[in-house]
Amino acid sequence: MLDHVIRGATVVDGTGAPAYTADVGIRDGRIAAVGTVTEPARAGEDAAGLVLAPGFVDPHTHYDAQLFWDPYATPSLNHGVTTVAGGNCGFTLAPLNPDRPQDADYTRRMMSKVEGMSLVALEEGAPWSWHTFGDYLDALEGRIAVNAGFMVGHCALRRYVMGPDAVGGRPTREQLERMLALFHEAMDAGAWGLSTTQSSTHSDGDGQPVASRHARPAELLALARAVGEHEGTQIEAIVAGCLDQFSDAEIDLFVEMSAAAGRPLNWNVLTIDAAVPERVPRQLTASERARKAGGRVVALTMPILTPMNMSLGTFCALNLIPGWGEVLGLPVPERIARLRDPDVRAELLRRADSKEAGVFRRLANFGRYVIGDTYSTANEGLTGRVVNDIAAERGQDPFHCLVEICAADELRTVLWPMPTDNDPDSWALRAETWRHKDVLLGGSDAGAHLDRMCGAPYTTRFLGDCLRGRKLVPLEQAVKMLTDDPARLFGLRDRGRIREGFHADLVLFDPARIDAGKATLVHDLPGDSPRLDSKAIGVTAVWVNGVEAIRDDVVTGAVPGKVLRSGRDTRTVSTR
């Protein structure tokens, strides 16, 4: 007898093949039948007019901590994501050296700074009971509603072996050997491979460059070779050029790491903007060169524009513009005084519009900012208005106007920059770039930057755009890009397609309604900390391993997810 049967659905199976009408039967967590199902079932439903697709796979998340207080990985699960890849950007919560209990505090403060996670939530919401990477995976086993696999963060490996010297130091030969042994142990326990960062934007809770930024190529290549000794493993890496355009040295590093491991290396995130036409070909040079060298370098890119709010009062992307961090890091009264200085504003604008600002130049058009939440009587009625319009009324230049609005709120004002790349040419360039064999959709950062952005709903928003908006990609291809493509990159065993014998990770949705609601601020983290959330529209149900986890945008309470371990749940995706 089947556990459940979904009757008369429009099946989009994840392969890119044309949709067809069929019944799908589930038994013991797997797809038992596809076609005309006559076998009795304990439960069933009529899905006529609805689309049934494989569960979506998000290749870049930071749910490493959130899964302890939110086993449903919301809002990703609501939006049809049934498998998440965590442990990215070189940052993981494990391993932790048992001889230095203070390392847990260091890790929490680092994650709070570099990934925008609530420090209170990190302190109160996770048990911090592990030492080895295997301990960490075991702590999640049996208590999550999504499938989750995790890379090992280079920063954690360095901190475990080198202690505080991980920041600023280089490992001795003995320390490198210990690091490699620790890394092998983590992959033996099921880690998906290595994640590392060399990005100039990544600093720890003390404001210092994170540990992996101090690694030299020899160390990175030694770790890459270790990846290649384990089945079903990967590399994920970030360098400064990911934000704009790679240097020759960064391309060399990616190519050499992937070739040394014989495994794919993915990076995040390829920004596509028709105003910078040279960026995409430059970034994909790494992929072309890797293919010739026996490696594979895959660029992640988002199929939607994810708004990210800004603030002059708390750490945000504005702090990452060269020269801005020194001003925005001052105490609030001094910060306001400096921002009100015309010479300081002029210098900040010059730096924001300079070549060294890279992709952050997009944030420099302050007249196109929309005012969000305000907190003073002086700013009543400004929410939702564009700074250019307010500045014209006041006879001020836009940046001066924005500063005065924020100063009236003691810099607590929420600011929403309007995207600069929402033009037809940029969308045409995206559609073209998505066809490249080494470009993959993803990069949501779900679980990170919680009060600044909400990238998790990219799946439903993209599908809605494909069905009723720009229609850049047919539905069957769009589903493949969200399911089978990432599943194949990670070598997921029996996931990513609707096929008999595959795990029953499924999402049932209404093609006439599928979409994502507006991101809204909610206070539902441990310690009443805030985050942005987005409602799923048109998602009827989500099954994980054959168990209903979402029904009409509400979690069912079931926790059928699996900790996906390399080798057992992933197969090797060789580059050779």
N, C-alpha and C positions, 0 to 999 in steps of 0.2 A: 504494500500500500504506500502511496505517496504521502508526504507530509503536507504538501501544498501544491495546488495547480493554478496557474495564471492563464486564463482562457481568452483566446481571440485577440491577443496583443499584436501590435505592429512591432515585430522583432527587428531591431537594428543590432546585429550580432557583434559588432566591434571589428570586423575584418575589412570593412569598407564595401562589402557586397550590398546589393539592393535590399531594401527592407521587404519583409514578407509577413503575412499573417500566420500566427501559429499559437498553439498552447505550449506552455513550458511547465514541466513537472519537477518538483524538488523532493529529494529524499536524502536524509543523513548528511545534510550540508552541501550536497552537490546537485548539479543539474542532471536529472535522471532521464528526462525525455523532452524532445523538441519536435513539434509537429502536431498531429491530431492525437491527443492524449485521451485514452479511454480507461486507463487504470484508475481504480477508486483512490480518493484522496481524503485525508482527514479534514482538510479545509481547502477553500478555493475562492476565486473571485473572477468576475467578468471584467476584462480589460479592453473591451472593444473601444476603439478610438484613441487608445493610449499607446504610448511607445514604451517598449521594454528594452533597456540597454544594459550592458555590463556595468558594474559599479565603476565609478571613475577613480583614477589613480593620480594622486597629487605627488609629484616628484620632489617637491621642496617645501618642507614644513619645519616648524620648530615646536611641535607638540610634546617635546621631551618631558616637560614639567606638567603641563596642563592636563595630560591624561590621568594624573593622580587625583585631581579634584574634579575633572570632567572627563570621564571615560568615553564619552560620546564624541569627543573632538569637535564640539560645536564651534562655529556653524558648518564646518566642512561636511559632516555626515548628513546634515539636513539638505545639503545641496548635492547629494548623490555620491560623495566621495567615500569609498569603502576601504581604500588602502592609502596610507600615507607613508612617505619617506621622511624620517627625522634624523637628528644628529648632524645637521648640515653646518656649513661655514666654519668648521673647526671647533664648534662649541657643543660639548655634551656634559651631562651631569655626572658621568662616570668615565673612567675609574677615579676613585678618591683614595688617597694614601691613608691607611688606618693610623699611621704614626703622626699624622698632622691633621687633627680634627678641624683646625682652623681653615683648611682648604675648602671645606663646604661653604663657609661664609664668603671666602674669596670668589668661589664659583657663582654663588647667588648674586653677589654684587656685580660681577662681570656680566652675567646674563641680563641683569636689570639694565645695565648701561648699554651694552652692545646690541641687545635684541629687544629692548623696550618692554621687558616683562616687569610686572609689579613685584617689588622686593618683598612686600608683605605677603603676597600670594605665594611667592617662592618659599618664604620662611614657614608659612602656616599650612600650605596646601600639599606639600610633598613630604614623605617620611624621612628622606636622607639617611636611609638605613643600610645603604650598600657600600661596598668598597670596590669590588671587581666589576667589570662591564657585565659579566654574566649575572652577578647579583642584581644589577639594575634591571636587566631584561626579565629576570625571575620575578622581580617586584611588580612588574606589569602583567605577567602571565595570568590569564584567567579573569582579568578584571577590566578589560577594555572592550568597547563596542565596535571599534574599527580594527582592520588589520594594520599593523605598524612594523616597519623595519627601521633599523638605526645604523648610521655610520658611526665610527669612533672619531671623536674630535681630537685633532692634533694638540690643541691647547691643553686638554685634560691629560694626555699622555705625557707631555712635557712637564706639567705641574706635578704629576705623580712622581716622576723620576728626579726632577731637578729642583722641586720646591720653588721658593721665591726667585731663584736664579733662572727659572724658565723665562722670566721677563728680563731681557737684556743679555742673557748668556747663551753660550753654545755648549752642547753636550760634549763631555769627554768620550773617548772610545767606549769606556765601560758604561757610561750613562746611555749612549746610543744603543748599545747591546741590550741593556735593561728595557729601554723604550720599545725596541723591536720585540723582545720577549713578551712584554705586556700587550703589545699590539696583536701578536700571534694568539695569545691567550684569549683576547677579546673576539677575534674572528673565529677561533675554535668554539666559542660560546654562541656564535651566531651573528656577530656584527657584520654589516654589509660591506665594510671596507673603510677607507680613510676619507675624512673631510678635513680640509685645511684652509687657512686664509693668510694672504699676504696683503690684504687690502689696507690702504692708508686710513680708511674710515673706521677701522675696528680697534677700539681702545677699551681697556678694562675699567673696573670700578674706581681705580685710582687715577684714571686718565692716561695710563701708559699703554703703548702698543701691546696688544695681546700676545701671548707667548709664541704662537706659531709664526708671527711676523718676524721673529728673530732667527728663524731657521734658514740655513743656507741650502742651495740646491742639492748638495751631497746628502744632507739629511732627508730631504723630501724624496729624493730618488731611492734611498735605502728603504723608506717606508713604502714607496710605490712598488718596489720589487717584492716586498713582503705581501702586498695585496695579491700579487699574481700567484702566490703559493697556496691560495685557498679558493675553493669552489664557490661560484656564485657571488663574487665580490666586485666592487666598483671603486671609483675615486670621484670625489666632489671637491672642487677647488675654487677659490676666489682670489683674484689679484686686483690691484688698483685699476688696471685697464678694463675690468669688467664694466665699470661705470661709464666708460666713454669709448676709448680705443686702446687696444693692446700695444705695448712696446714690443720690439723684436725679442727682447730677453724673456718677456712673459709668454710669447708664443713658443719660444724654444722650450721653456719650462713645461708648459702643458703638453707639448708634443713628446718630450722626453719622458715625462711621468707616465703618460698613457702607454707609450711604447715599452717602457721598462716593465710595466705591470702586465701588458698584454690584455688590458681591460679598458672599457670606456671611461672617460673622464667627462663629467658634466659641470657646467659653470652657470652662474646666475648673476645678472639677467641681461639678455640682449635687448637693448632699447632701440626701437625702430621709429625714426623720425625723418620724414622727407626733407626737412630743412637741413639735415646733416646726411646727405646721400652717401658720403664716403664711409660712414660708420659700419654699416652692415657688411660690405665686402671686406673691410679690414678685419672685423671680428671673425668672419668665417674663414679667413686665411688660416687660422689655427686648425680648423677642421680639415681643410684641403691638405695642409702640410702633414697633419697627423696620419691621414690615410696613406700617404706615400711612405711614411716612416714606420708603418705597422701598428699605429695606434688609432684611436678614435676620440675626437673631442666634440662634445655635443653642447650646443647652446640652448638654454632654456629661455623662453620668451612668453610674455603674457598676451592672451588674445583679447584682452579688454584693457581699458584704462582704469587703473585703481587709484581713486583719489587718496591723497595722504594729507592730513591737516598739519598745519605749522603753528608755532607759538614762539613769541619772543621771551616767554617766561620759563619754558622747560626745554630740555634737550630734544632736538628734532633735526631734520635734514639741513636746516639753515646753519646749524652749528658746524656742519661739515664743509661749508664753503671756506676756502682758505682766507684767513684773517678774521672770520666772523666768530670763531670759537672763543678768542681772547676777550671779545666784548660781551658776548652772550653768556660767558661763564662768570661774569662779575656779580656781586650781590645786587639785588633788584634796584634799590635806590641809585646806586652808582651806575648800573646798566641803563636806567632811564635817563640819567644825566648825560651819559655818553651818547646815547641814541638821539638825544635832542640837540646835540652839537652838530651844526651843519657840515663842518669839516669831517667829522667822523662818519656821518651818513654818506657824504660824497665818496670817501675812501671805501666804505663798505660796498657801495654800488659799483665802484670801479672794479673791486675784487670779484664781485658776484658776476660781472659781465666779462671777465677775462678768460682767456683760454685755459688757464690753470684750474678754473672752476669746473671744467669738464661738463658732465651731464647736469650738474647743479646750476648751470647757466639758465636752465629752464625756469628756475625759481625767481629770477631777477626782475621779472615784469610785475612789480607790486601793484600796479593799477588793475591787473586782472585777478586780484585776490577777492574772494567773497568773504564777508564777515560772518563768522559762525556765532557761537555762544558769546555773550557779553555779560558783564558783571557790575556795571555802574549805571547810575541814572544818566550820566552824560552820554552814554552809548545806547540809550533806549531807542528802539526803532531801527537800529542799524543792522541787526541780524538778517542775513540774506541779501544785503546790498553789496554792490561792486565798489571797490575802493576808488576807481576812476571817477565814478559818478559823485561820490562824497567829496573827493578832492576838488572837483570842478566847482561844487557848491561853496566850498570853503576857500577857494583860491590858493590851494596848496599843491605842491607836487605830490604825486601818489605815495612815495615812500615816507615823506614827512607826515602826510595825512594818516597813513597806517600806524606810524610810531605814536602819534598823539592819541589815536583810538586805543591802542594797546596800553599806553601810559595811564589813561583814565581808568583802566581795569587793573592797574598794577601788574601789567603784562600777562594777565590770565586769558586774554581774548583768544578765541579759537579762529584760525585763519585757514581758508580753503583756496589754494591757488587753482585757477582754471587751467586745464591742460593746454599746452601749446601745440600738441601733435594730434589734434582731433580733426584733421583736415582730410579730404578725399585722397590726396596724394599719399599721405602717411598710411591710410588704410589699404590702399592699393599695394604699397610697398610691403605691408605686413602680409597680405595674402600671397604675394610672390615669395616672400622669405619663408613662410610656413611650408612651402613645398620642398625646401632644401632637405636632403637626407639626414643632415646632422643638426636640424632644428627641431626642438620638442616643446610642446606647450606645457607651461607650468611656471613656477616661481612665485607662488602665492604668499610665501612667508607666513602662512597661517600658524597661529600660536605665538607670533612675535609682533612687536610694535602695536600692542593691543589697543591703545587708545588713539593711535595715529592713523591706522589704515585697516581695511578689512578686505583682504585679497581672497579669502576662502571661497566666496561665491562666484569665482570666475567661470566655473563649469556651467551653471545654469544661465548666467548672463550671456555667455558665449553662445550657448545653444539657442537662446531666445533671439539673439542677433542673427544667427544663421537661418532661423526659421521665419522671422518676421521683420528683421531689420535690414542690415546691409546685404545679407545673404552671400557672403564672400565664399562660403564653403557649403557644399551639400550636407544634409543631415548625416548621411552614412559616413562621410569622411570626417565630419566634426566629431562624431562619437568615437571613431577609430583614434583620432588624435588625443582623446581624453582617456582612452582605455587600453587598447591593444598596443599602441605605440610606446607609452611609458612602461607597460608590463613587459614588453619585449626588451626594452633597454635594460631593465633591472633583472631580466631573466626570471620573472615570477613564474612559478610552476602552476599551470592550470588556472590562470587568472587572466582577465582582460577580454574574454570572449564569451558569448553564449553558445556553448557547445556541450554536448552530452559528456559527462565525466568531469567537467570543469567545476570549480567551487562556485556555489550559487551566490555570488556577489552581484546584485541586480538593483537597478533603479527603474521605477515605473513612473512615467510623467505624461502630462497633458501637453501635446505639442502646440496647442493654441494658447497656452498660458505660461509655459516654462520661462522663468525669469528669476531675478533676485531683487528683493526689496532694498530700499534706501538704507544705508548704514546709519544706525542710531546708537547713541551711547547708553550703555546699561551698566549697572553696578552689581555684578553677580560673581565676581571673583572673591576668593578668600580675603578677609579684611575689608570687604565692601569696595574693593578696588574696581576702577572702570575699565571697560573695553568696548569696542565697536562691534555690533552684531548686525546681521542682515537676515531677514526672513526669506525662506525658500518659497517661491510661487510656482504652483502647478506640479509640485512633486507629490505624487500620491503615496508612494511607499519606497522604502529602501531595505533590502535584505543583505545581511552580511553572513556568509557561510550558511545560507539557507534559513536564517532566523530574521524575522522582521524587527528592524531596529528603529525605523522611522515610519510613522503613518501620519499623513497630512501635517508635516512639519513639526510633529511632536515626537520626542523620544519615547520608546516603549518601555524602557527600563532594562531591556535585555542587554547582555554584554557578550555577544558571540564572537568578538574579534580575536585574532590570533597575533601573537608576537612572531613575526616572520623572520626566521633565522637563515643566514646564508648557508648554502649547501643543501640543507633540508628543504627549504621553501623557495630557494632560488637556484638556478643553474648558471653555469659560466657563460657569459656572452664574450666570446673571444674576439679580439681585434685582428687576429692573424688568419 
